[in-house]
Amino acid sequence: MKVRVCVADRPGATAKVQVLQASSVQEAVQRVHAQGGQVLHAAPLQPWVKALGAAHAARSESAALLVWLEQWLALLRAGLSTTESLRTLNAQATVWQPQAGSANHTQSLLAHVNDGSTLSAGMRKAGCFPDMLVAMVGAAEHSGQLPEVLESYRAHEAQMAELKHRIVSMALYPALLLTVGAMVMLFLMLHVVPRFARIFNGMGGDLPWAADAMLAWAGWLQHHGQWAWVVAAGVVVMVFGAWLRPAWWLACFRQVRMPRFMARRVALHWQARWYRVMGMLLGAGLTFPEACALARPVLPPKGRLRSRQMEQWVQEGCAPVEALKRANLATVVAERLLLAAQQGAGMSTMFVKAAEFHEAELTRELERTMKVLEPVVMALVGLGIGVVVVLMYLPIFELATAIN
């Protein structure tokens, strides 16, 4: 199989994308590590049809996991033990399973637990649970706070899903408006304008400047029209690829030099997510280096490299707040809150408070931007279509005036 690997030669270096031939993703990662590289992301390279099915299956699997956790949490809070609650979930009519005809995940987990494995070890052997959830359950086995840990993970995933839904909902109307406006513009420029140009094609004498423009455009389409279709097909492929493979879109997006204010808000979004995940993991009982290792995939590639450096500094004896500051992963608000955490408050609580502060700030800015963007997009689309229509009919009006 082909594996797509994002590799950095050293901390702070530019990440490179490589395609390796290996029997598994783990083999490709081990090969890169043997060569001295650091793997930031690794995933099998699949055809688009298979990738589409894999993306849909991943979304369905994530939603099913949240429902399953809610049911398990309700049974645990009702007083059932871990084994009894898993048996109840396995006995219900609707089971959580990866695909039709295969063993459901609850049955696999229950079998490992009955064989004597701990709950976290059974979840790891089942191979269908996120690493973050497995680590949190392992920490809860020592603290005895399994329902609290499950509720924390479920609330985090539900909040991330709600945030994504909110962003998609706010961006849906401008996106639809741009799509419909672009389709109307393409129809006018590729079909209607050339037909109008035929009216003035055989006319002699001086023609209005708008008619000359339409004739020039129709002539270019007649000789180079295939390039217009190539560009249109390329745009469709890019849009479809961005929806199918968000990692590609993010990789291209990172290569574009964004304005300073936009880059700051994008970095703040990743940091807010990382703060929330760190708070959740620390609240489950994990140590700071363990939480950093599990929360690292939340960050972009450059942030992951800084997270590794921060983890090394903490292991060498550096204070967490100082390591965060040196790695440029602490905002002013987060730094003040974490300094207060060192003086007695819980660090997990302060991470969550920092995440809530920045998420509220980003939500307000996003709502304000969308309120301004919607009328601007509507005005631009209407102006573009109106200009094309006026330019088509302007020569007719001028010729009618000249005849009169």
N, C-alpha and C positions, 0 to 999 in steps of 0.2 A: 504494500500500500504506500501511497505518497503522503507525506506529512509536511505540513507548512509550519515552519518554526521561525519565530522572531527572536533574533540572537543579538546580544551586545558583547563585544570582545572584552570590555572592561567597564567598571563603573564610570558613568558620565559619557561614555562613547555613544555614537549614533547607532540606533538599532537597525539591523539588516534582516531582510526576509529571505529565508532559504527553503527550498523544497527538497526533502530527503526521501530516499526510497528505503523503507524499513518495514519490519513485520508488525510493529506496533508503535504507538506514540511514545511509550516509555523507552523503547529501544532508540528512537531518534533523539530523545532528550539525553539519554546516557551517552550517546555518541558525541553530542555537542559538548557535554560536560567533560568528556575525556579529552577533547581538543582544547579545553581551557575557556570555553565560551559560557555565557550566562543566558539561560533560556527565559525569555519574558512571556512567551505564549506559544503553545503548540497545539495543533488540531489537525485531524485528517483532512486531506485535500479531496473533496468530493465533487462529482459533477453537480450541475445546478439542480437537476431534478431530485437527486438524492439529498442535496443540501436543503432544498425546499421541504422535503419530507422530514429531514432531521430537525430543522428549525421548528416546524409545526409540532413534532413529537416532543421537543424540549419544552415548548410552551405548555403543552398539555400535561407533561410530566410535572412541571413546576406547580401548575394549578392543582393537580391531583394531590401533590405532596402537602400543600397548604390545607386542603380539605381533610386529608388523612390526619394531619397534626391536630386540627381542631377537634376531630372525633376522639383521638387518643387522649388529648388534654381533658376533654369532658369526662371521659371514663375514669381517668386518674383522679380528678377532683371529686368524682362521685364516691371514691373510697376503694376502687378496685386496685389490685396490685398490678405490677408491670406485666407479669405473665398472663393474668386474667384479662387485662385490657387488650393485650395482643390477641388472645384467643377469641375475644368478642369481636374484634375488628376482622379477624380472619373468617369468622363464622357468618358475617353479614352477607347480604345478597350481592352488594356492589363492593368489589375488592379492587385494590390499587395494583395494577399490573402493567408492565411495560408495553405489551402488545397481546393481541388475541392469541390464545393457544399456549401461552407461556405461564410459568408459575408466578403467582402474585408475590409482591415484595413482602407483605405481612407474613405469609407462610414461610418464606425464606428466613426472615428475621426470627420468627418464633422457633424454627428448627435449630438455629444456631444458639439461641438462648437456652433451649431445652437440653442441648448437648453440653452445657456447662460454661459457655462463653458469657462474658459480661455483656451488658446491653450495648456499650459503645463498640466492643469487639465484634459483636454480632452485626451491628449496623455497618461496620467496615467490611466484614466478610460478605455481606449481602451485596455490596458494590453499587447500591442505588441511592445512597444518601449523600448529601453534600458533605465535604470534608469539614466545613465550618460547624454544621450541626453535629457531626460525630464527635468533634473535639469538645463542643459545649456539653454534650451528654456525658462524655468521659469526665469532665470537670465536675458535673453535677453528681456523679456517682460517689464522689468523695464528700461533697457538701450536703447531699441529701435534698437538693432543691430541683428535682427533675421537672415538676410542673412549672416552676418559675422560669427555668431555662427554656423549656418548650414554648411557653407564652412569649418570652423575649424574642426568640427566633421567629415565631409566627407573626408577631407584631411588626418586626423589622421587614420581613418579606412582604407582608400586606401593605406596609407603608411605601415600600419601593414600587410595588405594583400600582398603588394609588397615585404616586407621583408621576410615574410613567403615563398612566391614563390621563392625568391632568394636563401634562405637557402635550400629549397627542391630541386631546380635545381642543386645547387652545390653538394648536397649530393646524388643525384640520380645515377650518374655514379659509384662512389665507392660502393654504395649499390647494384646496379645491378651486378657489377663485383664480389662482395663477394657472392651474391646469386647464380649466375651461377657457380662460382668456388666451392662453397659448394655442389651444386647439383652434379657436375662432380666428386668431391671427394667421396661423398656418393655412387654414382653409381660404382666407381672403387672399393671402400672398401667393399661394401655389395654384389656386384654381380660379378665383374670381377675377383678380387683377389681370392675368394673361388673357382672359376672355374679353375684358373691357379694352385691352390693348388692341385686339383685332379690329375694333371699330375705327381706330385712328391709323391703322397700318397702311391703308391705301390712300389716305388723304395727302394732298400736296400742300405746299405753302408752309407758312409758319404755324406751328402748333403750340398750344400752351405748354408751359414748362412741366406741368403735371402729366400731360400726355407724353411728352418726351421721356419723363422718368418711368412711366408705365411701359413704354416701348423698350427702353433699355433693360428694365427688369425682365420683361417677357423674352427678349433676345438672350439674356444671360441664362434664363431657365431652359431655353431651347437647346443651347450648346453645352451647358454645364449643370443641367437639372439633376443628374445622378449624384452630384456632390451634396445637394440639398437632402436627398433621401439618405445618403450615408451619414450625414450629420444627425438627421432625425433618428435614424436607427441607433446611432451611438448614444444619443441622449436617453433613448428608451432602455438600452442595455445598461447604462450607468445607473439609472433610477432603479431598475429591477435588481441589479447587482448590489446596490446600496441597501435595498430592503432585504435581500436574501443573505448578504454577508455584511452585517454592520461593522465588523472589524476592518474590512477594506475601506469603507467610507471613513471610519475614524482615522485610519492610517493616512489616507489622502488629506483628510481635514487637518491633520497635524503638520503636514508639509506646507500648508498655506500660512503665510505670515499674517496672523489676525491683528486687528487693531488692539491697542494696549488695553482699552476698557473691556473689550470682548474676551481677550486672553485671560484677564484677571478674573472674570466671572466664571469662565470655564474651569480654571484652576480651583476656584473656590467651590465649585460644584463637586469636583472630585474629592477635595479635602473634607467637605461636609459629609459625604458618603463614608469616607474613611474614618472620620471621627465617630460616626454612629456605629459602624461595625466594631471599631476598637472598644467603644463603651460596652457594647453587647458582650463581646468576648471577655473583657476584663470582669464584667459583672457576673459572668458564668464561673469565674474562678481561675481562669488561665493566667499564666504569668505574662509580663509585658513582652518578652521576646517571642513567646508562643503566639500571642495575639497579633504581633506584627507579621509573623510568617503567614498566618491564616488570612489576615486582612490585606495582604499585599496585592492579590489579584484585582482588588477594587480600584487601585490606582492605575494611571496610564504608565507606559513604559519608563519614562524618566522618573516618575514618582516611585516606581518599584525599585529602581536603582538607589534612590535616596533612602527608601525604606530599608534596604539591605545594609546600607552604611549606618543608618541609625541603630539598627539591631546589633551590629557589631560594636558600636560605641557603648550601648547599654550593657552588653556582655562584658566589656572591658572595664565597667565600673562607672560610666558616665550617668548622671541623673537623667531620667526620661525627658524632663522638660528641656534641659540643656541639649540633649540629643535631638529632640524635635526642632529646636531652634537652629541648631547647626545644619540639619538636613533640609531646612527651609520648608518644613511641613506644619509649622505652627503659625497661625494668624495672630494678630495682636490680642483678639478676644480669647482665643484658645489658650494662648500663653498665660494670660492673667488668670483664667479659670484653673488651669493646671497648676499654676503656682499656689493658688488657694487650696488645691487638692493635696499638695505636698504638706500643707500646714494642718491637715486634719480631715478635710472632706474626702469622700471617695473619688478616686481618679476615674472610675467608670462613670460615675454620675456626672462629672465635669466634662468628660468626652461627649456624653449625650447632650448636655446643655449647650456645648459649643456647636454640635451638629444642629440642634434645634434653632439656635440663633442664626446660623448662616443659611439654613434651609428657609427660614421665614424671610430673610433678606432677599434671597434669590427668588422666592415665589413672588414677592412684591414687585421686584424688578421685571420678572417675566410677565406678570399680568399687566404692568404699566407698558411694557414694550409691545405686547399684543394689542392693547387698546389703541396704540398709536399706529401699529403696523396694518391693522385691518383697513381703516379708511385710506391709508396711503396706497396699499395694494389695489384697492377698488378704484381709486382715482387714476393710478397709472394704467391699469387694464382698460378702463373706460376711455382714457385719453388716447392710448395707442390704437384701439379699434376705431375711435372717432376720427383720428387723423387719417387712417387708411381709407375710411369710407368717404371723407370729405375730399381727399386727393383723387378718388375714383370719379366722383361726380363733378368736381370743379371744372375739368375741361368741357364737359357737356354743357354746363351753365355758361361758360365763356363763349363756346361756339353758338349757343342759342342766342346769346346777346349780340354777337357779331352778325348773325343772320338777320335779326330784327333791325 
